[in-house]
C-alpha cells in the first residue's frame, strides 16, 4: 500500500510503501519512523508513522475494471450459449451477477484497507 506525507521543509508530498495493514502493525514490525528523501528540496525527512495517510490504489481500481469487463464478456458468452443450446431459466441469469460481485468486492477491500489504516494511530 502506498502511504503519503508532506515534506517537513517544503511541503511536497512524500511517498512510501508498506505491507502492513495498520499503523500499529507498521510501528511494531518496522519502527515508528520512516526516513525518506525529498526530491524537490533534497533533504532527509524522518517522519512518524502517524503523519502518513493512505489512499485508494489506482492499480486495484484498474484491475477491478479489467476483471469486471473480462468476466462480463465470459458471462454474456455463457448466457448466449445456454440460450441457444438449452433454453434459459431464471437461475442462468444469476451468472451475470458474478462480474458485479468481483468488481464490488475488490473496490470494497481496498476502501476498507485504506479506512482502517487511516483510522488507527500508533501512540507517540
C-alpha positions as CSV (number, residue, x, y, z in Angstrom):
1,X,0.0,0.0,0.0
2,X,1.3,3.5,-0.8
3,X,1.3,6.0,2.1
4,X,1.8,9.7,1.7
5,X,3.1,12.5,4.0
6,X,4.1,16.1,3.4
7,X,7.8,17.1,3.5
8,X,8.7,19.0,6.7
9,X,10.7,21.7,4.9
10,X,9.0,22.3,1.5
11,X,5.5,20.6,1.9
12,X,6.0,18.5,-1.2
13,X,4.3,15.1,-1.0
14,X,6.5,12.2,0.0
15,X,5.5,8.6,-0.9
16,X,6.4,5.3,0.8
17,X,5.3,1.8,0.5
18,X,4.2,-0.5,3.4
19,X,3.0,-4.1,3.5
20,X,1.4,-3.6,6.9
21,X,-2.4,-3.1,7.3
22,X,-2.3,-0.6,10.2
23,X,0.0,2.0,11.6
24,X,0.3,0.0,14.8
25,X,1.5,-3.1,12.9
26,X,4.0,-1.0,11.0
27,X,5.3,0.5,14.2
28,X,5.8,-2.9,15.8
29,X,7.4,-4.5,12.8
30,X,9.4,-1.8,11.1
31,X,9.6,1.0,13.7
32,X,7.6,4.2,14.4
33,X,9.5,6.4,12.0
34,X,10.2,6.3,8.3
35,X,13.2,8.1,6.7
36,X,12.5,9.4,3.2
37,X,14.4,11.8,0.9
38,X,12.6,14.7,-0.6
39,X,13.5,15.0,-4.3
40,X,12.4,18.7,-4.6
41,X,14.4,20.1,-1.7
42,X,16.9,17.2,-1.3
43,X,16.6,16.8,2.4
44,X,16.3,13.6,4.5
45,X,13.0,13.6,6.5
46,X,12.3,11.3,9.4
47,X,8.5,11.2,9.7
48,X,6.4,9.5,12.3
49,X,4.0,6.8,11.0
50,X,1.1,8.8,12.4
51,X,1.8,11.6,9.9
52,X,1.2,9.3,6.9
53,X,-2.1,8.9,5.2
54,X,-3.1,6.1,2.8
55,X,-5.1,6.5,-0.4
56,X,-7.1,4.1,-2.5
57,X,-4.9,2.4,-5.1
58,X,-5.4,3.2,-8.7
59,X,-3.9,-0.2,-9.6
60,X,-6.6,-2.0,-7.8
61,X,-9.3,0.2,-9.5
62,X,-7.8,-0.6,-12.9
63,X,-7.5,-4.3,-12.1
64,X,-11.1,-4.4,-10.8
65,X,-12.4,-2.7,-14.0
66,X,-10.4,-5.1,-16.3
67,X,-11.6,-8.2,-14.3
68,X,-15.2,-6.8,-14.5
69,X,-15.1,-6.5,-18.3
70,X,-13.4,-9.9,-18.8
71,X,-15.9,-11.7,-16.5
72,X,-18.8,-9.9,-18.0
73,X,-17.8,-11.0,-21.5
74,X,-17.4,-14.6,-20.3
75,X,-20.8,-14.4,-18.5
76,X,-22.6,-13.0,-21.6
77,X,-20.9,-15.6,-23.8
78,X,-22.0,-18.4,-21.5
79,X,-25.5,-17.0,-21.3
80,X,-25.8,-16.8,-25.1
81,X,-24.5,-20.3,-25.4
82,X,-27.1,-21.6,-22.9
83,X,-29.8,-19.6,-24.6
84,X,-29.2,-21.3,-28.0
85,X,-28.5,-24.8,-26.7
86,X,-30.5,-25.4,-23.6
87,X,-33.0,-22.6,-23.1
88,X,-32.7,-20.1,-20.4
89,X,-34.2,-20.3,-17.0
90,X,-34.1,-17.7,-14.2
91,X,-31.1,-19.4,-12.5
92,X,-28.9,-18.8,-15.5
93,X,-29.4,-15.1,-15.3
94,X,-27.6,-15.2,-12.0
95,X,-24.4,-15.7,-13.9
96,X,-24.5,-12.0,-14.8
97,X,-24.1,-11.1,-11.1
98,X,-20.6,-12.6,-10.8
99,X,-18.8,-9.7,-12.6
100,X,-20.6,-7.2,-10.3
101,X,-19.6,-9.2,-7.2
102,X,-16.0,-9.4,-8.2
103,X,-15.8,-5.6,-9.0
104,X,-17.6,-4.6,-5.8
105,X,-15.5,-6.9,-3.6
106,X,-12.2,-5.7,-5.0
107,X,-13.1,-2.0,-4.6
108,X,-14.6,-2.7,-1.1
109,X,-11.5,-4.5,0.0
110,X,-9.3,-1.6,-1.0
111,X,-11.6,1.0,0.5
112,X,-11.7,-0.9,3.8
113,X,-8.0,-1.4,4.0
114,X,-7.4,2.4,3.5
115,X,-10.1,3.3,6.0
116,X,-8.6,1.0,8.7
117,X,-5.1,2.4,8.1
118,X,-6.2,6.0,8.3
119,X,-8.4,5.4,11.4
120,X,-6.0,3.7,13.7
121,X,-2.9,5.5,15.1
122,X,0.2,4.4,16.8
123,X,0.9,6.2,20.1
124,X,3.8,8.7,20.1
